[in-house]
């Protein structure tokens, strides 16, 4: 009888551990989704900045060409 109770206790502990692991997995999945969204947003910001820098350099090239004429 004691062995049966011991097994029941072990099963209950394993079930609790499995539930905890599932909760951790869900939280990690949420964190990964948020980090992915942030990464996409940052990439968009970088593209915008690169475009602005490229446009800012254009007048300099035109000014140099004008001075050479």
C-alpha positions, 0 to 999 in steps of 0.5 A, a space after each residue: 500500500 505504501 508503494 501505491 501512495 508513493 507512486 501517486 505522490 510521484 505522479 502528482 509531482 510530475 504533473 505539477 512539473 509538467 504544468 510548470 514547464 508548459 507555463 514557462 513554454 508559453 511565456 517564452 513563446 510570448 517573449 519570442 513573438 514580442 522580440 520578433 515584432 521589435 526586430 521587424 520594427 527596428 529593421 524598418 527604422 534602419 531602412 528609413 534612416 538609411 534612406 534619409 542619409 542617402 537623401 542627405 548626401 545627394 545635395 552634396 554630390 550635386 553641389 560638387 558637380 556644380 562647383 566643377 562646372 
